[in-house]
Amino acid sequence: MIKVTIKCFSQVKYALGTDELTLEFEMGKTTSQLEQLIREKAHGKLDGISLRVAVNQKYVPNEVELKDGDEVAFIPPVQGG
């Protein structure tokens, strides 16, 4: 088993009702699988919103396998005016 901390910002934070989650998974879980899980937990509130993914404070352009102790951030597009 691995333990991963998920940092939630902006719409992700509001959709999940928290700014941080800690989850445990079987080894082999990827960032894409984790994003799918986060979207399911949001019950449609993140539909149509593209998310950037950072692992250990570095953006990852592609799917990567998660390791024990990783910190994953899901970052929606910047909004404002």
N, CA, C and O of each residue as an XYZ file, in Angstrom:
324
protein
N       0.841     -1.187      0.000
C       0.000      0.000      0.000
C       0.883      1.246      0.000
O       1.972      1.269      0.574
N       0.370      2.282     -0.668
C       1.044      3.569     -0.645
C       0.068      4.619     -0.117
O      -1.148      4.485     -0.255
N       0.624      5.657      0.485
C      -0.184      6.765      0.997
C       0.190      8.015      0.215
O       1.368      8.344      0.075
N      -0.847      8.722     -0.302
C      -0.649      9.901     -1.126
C      -1.460     11.045     -0.536
O      -2.606     10.857     -0.127
N      -0.859     12.236     -0.493
C      -1.561     13.439     -0.054
C      -2.008     14.206     -1.287
O      -1.221     14.429     -2.207
N      -3.267     14.607     -1.307
C      -3.824     15.361     -2.423
C      -4.127     16.768     -1.962
O      -4.885     16.974     -1.014
N      -3.528     17.743     -2.643
C      -3.786     19.158     -2.379
C      -4.846     19.630     -3.366
O      -4.739     19.379     -4.566
N      -5.861     20.307     -2.862
C      -6.976     20.750     -3.687
C      -7.035     22.274     -3.714
O      -6.997     22.925     -2.670
N      -7.128     22.829     -4.907
C      -7.173     24.271     -5.065
C      -8.437     24.692     -5.806
O      -8.981     23.928     -6.603
N      -8.898     25.900     -5.543
C      -9.985     26.561     -6.267
C     -11.212     25.653     -6.417
O     -11.773     25.205     -5.417
N     -11.635     25.378     -7.664
C     -12.852     24.589     -7.877
C     -12.754     23.187     -7.288
O     -13.762     22.635     -6.846
N     -11.576     22.611     -7.273
C     -11.402     21.264     -6.702
C     -11.673     21.322     -5.201
O     -12.347     20.450     -4.653
N     -11.155     22.337     -4.550
C     -11.382     22.520     -3.111
C     -12.874     22.670     -2.808
O     -13.392     22.052     -1.878
N     -13.551     23.487     -3.596
C     -14.985     23.701     -3.352
C     -15.806     22.460     -3.688
O     -16.783     22.160     -3.003
N     -15.417     21.739     -4.737
C     -16.153     20.540     -5.138
C     -16.045     19.435     -4.090
O     -17.004     18.699     -3.855
N     -14.862     19.321     -3.456
C     -14.646     18.250     -2.478
C     -14.891     18.700     -1.040
O     -15.025     17.868     -0.143
N     -14.950     20.015     -0.819
C     -15.195     20.527      0.517
C     -13.986     20.464      1.437
O     -14.130     20.523      2.658
N     -12.800     20.345      0.859
C     -11.576     20.294      1.665
C     -10.402     20.752      0.814
O     -10.459     20.706     -0.415
N      -9.345     21.192      1.471
C      -8.164     21.596      0.713
C      -7.083     20.522      0.697
O      -6.055     20.686      0.040
N      -7.308     19.412      1.423
C      -6.319     18.334      1.443
C      -6.967     17.004      1.802
O      -7.823     16.929      2.682
N      -6.546     15.969      1.110
C      -6.990     14.602      1.384
C      -5.763     13.712      1.486
O      -4.751     13.972      0.835
N      -5.844     12.679      2.287
C      -4.816     11.646      2.306
C      -5.510     10.327      2.001
O      -6.454      9.932      2.687
N      -5.029      9.654      0.964
C      -5.643      8.405      0.538
C      -4.594      7.309      0.468
O      -3.414      7.574      0.241
N      -5.041      6.072      0.666
C      -4.166      4.906      0.537
C      -4.632      4.074     -0.642
O      -5.829      3.884     -0.858
N      -3.652      3.575     -1.410
C      -3.939      2.775     -2.598
C      -2.991      1.599     -2.673
O      -1.978      1.530     -1.977
N      -3.363      0.669     -3.553
C      -2.438     -0.384     -3.937
C      -1.344      0.259     -4.788
O      -1.584      1.273     -5.443
N      -0.168     -0.315     -4.781
C       0.909      0.181     -5.642
C       0.468      0.089     -7.100
O      -0.320     -0.781     -7.471
N       0.992      1.007     -7.922
C       0.667      0.994     -9.345
C      -0.369      2.024     -9.750
O      -0.650      2.168    -10.940
N      -0.944      2.745     -8.801
C      -1.930      3.782     -9.122
C      -1.233      4.922     -9.859
O      -0.113      5.298     -9.515
N      -1.902      5.469    -10.876
C      -1.319      6.551    -11.670
C      -2.063      7.865    -11.416
O      -3.140      7.889    -10.821
N      -1.453      8.952    -11.887
C      -2.096     10.263    -11.743
C      -3.432     10.306    -12.475
O      -4.372     10.941    -11.997
N      -3.533      9.648    -13.615
C      -4.808      9.627    -14.357
C      -5.892      8.894    -13.570
O      -7.038      9.339    -13.522
N      -5.528      7.778    -12.959
C      -6.494      7.032    -12.156
C      -6.912      7.843    -10.935
O      -8.078      7.821    -10.540
N      -5.961      8.558    -10.337
C      -6.285      9.390     -9.183
C      -7.195     10.544     -9.594
O      -8.132     10.882     -8.870
N      -6.929     11.145    -10.741
C      -7.804     12.228    -11.218
C      -9.224     11.712    -11.431
O     -10.188     12.390    -11.075
N      -9.361     10.533    -12.000
C     -10.681      9.946    -12.204
C     -11.395      9.757    -10.860
O     -12.587     10.040    -10.746
N     -10.678      9.286     -9.859
C     -11.250      9.099     -8.523
C     -11.695     10.437     -7.927
O     -12.778     10.527     -7.348
N     -10.869     11.469     -8.067
C     -11.209     12.798     -7.547
C     -12.459     13.329     -8.251
O     -13.336     13.903     -7.605
N     -12.544     13.144     -9.561
C     -13.725     13.595    -10.296
C     -14.981     12.857     -9.828
O     -16.050     13.458     -9.719
N     -14.856     11.568     -9.552
C     -15.998     10.798     -9.044
C     -16.431     11.318     -7.677
O     -17.627     11.436     -7.409
N     -15.469     11.628     -6.813
C     -15.776     12.155     -5.482
C     -16.450     13.530     -5.557
O     -17.168     13.924     -4.638
N     -16.217     14.255     -6.653
C     -16.794     15.594     -6.823
C     -18.228     15.547     -7.342
O     -18.876     16.589     -7.437
N     -18.733     14.367     -7.677
C     -20.122     14.176     -8.111
C     -20.533     15.147     -9.215
O     -21.579     15.792     -9.131
N     -19.695     15.244    -10.254
C     -20.031     16.057    -11.421
C     -19.648     17.521    -11.333
O     -19.746     18.240    -12.327
N     -19.215     17.978    -10.173
C     -18.889     19.402    -10.012
C     -17.627     19.809    -10.769
O     -17.372     21.000    -10.950
N     -16.837     18.831    -11.213
C     -15.623     19.154    -11.965
C     -15.755     18.800    -13.443
O     -14.785     18.896    -14.195
N     -16.949     18.391    -13.861
C     -17.163     18.053    -15.270
C     -16.870     19.269    -16.143
O     -17.321     20.377    -15.853
N     -16.120     19.054    -17.202
C     -15.802     20.122    -18.139
C     -14.668     21.029    -17.702
O     -14.325     21.971    -18.418
N     -14.080     20.770    -16.549
C     -12.968     21.586    -16.053
C     -11.672     20.808    -16.263
O     -11.516     19.691    -15.771
N     -10.745     21.418    -17.003
C      -9.452     20.750    -17.192
C      -8.590     21.006    -15.961
O      -8.606     22.097    -15.391
N      -7.853     20.003    -15.568
C      -7.015     20.105    -14.380
C      -5.564     19.840    -14.747
O      -5.262     18.891    -15.471
N      -4.673     20.677    -14.247
C      -3.238     20.401    -14.352
C      -2.871     19.571    -13.132
O      -3.463     19.716    -12.062
N      -1.901     18.713    -13.306
C      -1.488     17.822    -12.228
C      -0.026     18.095    -11.891
O       0.832     18.168    -12.771
N       0.232     18.242    -10.603
C       1.604     18.385    -10.124
C       1.867     17.276     -9.111
O       1.025     16.977     -8.264
N       3.036     16.678     -9.210
C       3.462     15.662     -8.252
C       4.717     16.195     -7.571
O       5.714     16.513     -8.221
N       4.641     16.284     -6.256
C       5.755     16.812     -5.463
C       6.186     18.194     -5.959
O       7.374     18.482     -6.105
N       5.188     19.032     -6.211
C       5.334     20.440     -6.584
C       5.957     20.657     -7.958
O       6.513     21.722     -8.226
N       5.868     19.646     -8.835
C       6.339     19.795    -10.216
C       5.231     19.314    -11.145
O       4.701     18.215    -10.984
N       4.887     20.169    -12.133
C       3.877     19.758    -13.104
C       4.345     18.525    -13.857
O       5.513     18.411    -14.230
N       3.416     17.604    -14.073
C       3.715     16.418    -14.870
C       2.862     16.475    -16.127
O       1.641     16.610    -16.042
N       3.493     16.374    -17.298
C       2.751     16.503    -18.546
C       1.974     15.240    -18.909
O       0.978     15.311    -19.628
N       2.416     14.105    -18.424
C       1.799     12.826    -18.770
C       1.470     12.052    -17.507
O       1.775     12.472    -16.391
N       0.850     10.926    -17.717
C       0.507     10.035    -16.616
C       1.791      9.493    -15.983
O       2.696      9.039    -16.683
N       1.855      9.548    -14.646
C       2.995      8.973    -13.932
C       2.480      8.063    -12.827
O       1.386      8.265    -12.300
N       3.272      7.067    -12.486
C       2.919      6.162    -11.395
C       3.251      6.841    -10.073
O       4.318      7.434     -9.907
N       2.318      6.741     -9.142
C       2.502      7.379     -7.835
C       3.306      6.479     -6.909
O       3.264      5.252     -7.001
N       4.040      7.133     -6.009
C       4.864      6.416     -5.035
C       4.439      6.812     -3.627
O       3.821      7.858     -3.429
N       4.765      5.989     -2.670
C       4.423      6.260     -1.284
C       4.980      7.616     -0.855
O       6.157      7.907     -1.070
N       4.134      8.436     -0.252
C       4.553      9.735      0.245
C       4.419     10.870     -0.758
O       4.689     12.022     -0.416
N       4.010     10.576     -1.988
C       3.858     11.639     -2.985
C       2.789     12.636     -2.568
O       1.816     12.292     -1.896
N       2.996     13.884     -2.985
C       1.998     14.932     -2.821
C       1.513     15.288     -4.220
O       2.305     15.674     -5.080
N       0.219     15.156     -4.442
C      -0.367     15.426     -5.751
C      -1.286     16.628     -5.626
O      -2.103     16.707     -4.708
N      -1.146     17.561     -6.554
C      -2.025     18.730     -6.576
C      -2.805     18.732     -7.877
O      -2.250     18.506     -8.952
N      -4.105     18.991     -7.765
C      -4.961     19.163     -8.934
C      -5.292     20.641     -9.021
O      -5.928     21.206     -8.131
N      -4.849     21.257    -10.108
C      -4.931     22.707    -10.218
C      -5.782     23.062    -11.432
O      -5.409     22.757    -12.565
N      -6.940     23.715    -11.195
C      -7.791     24.138    -12.306
C      -7.214     25.391    -12.954
O      -6.292     26.002    -12.413
N      -7.759     25.781    -14.125
C      -7.282     27.006    -14.782
C      -7.436     28.203    -13.861
O      -8.357     28.267    -13.048
N      -6.523     29.146    -14.003
C      -6.575     30.368    -13.194
C      -7.774     31.193    -13.650
O      -8.020     31.346    -14.846
N      -8.505     31.715    -12.688
C      -9.660     32.555    -12.978
C      -9.442     33.926    -12.364
O      -8.598     34.101    -11.486
N     -10.181     34.853    -12.818
C     -10.089     36.173    -12.233
C     -10.327     37.245    -13.276
O     -10.683     36.968    -14.421
N     -10.124     38.452    -12.852
C     -10.367     39.531    -13.795
C      -9.681     40.763    -13.346
O      -9.765     41.794    -14.013
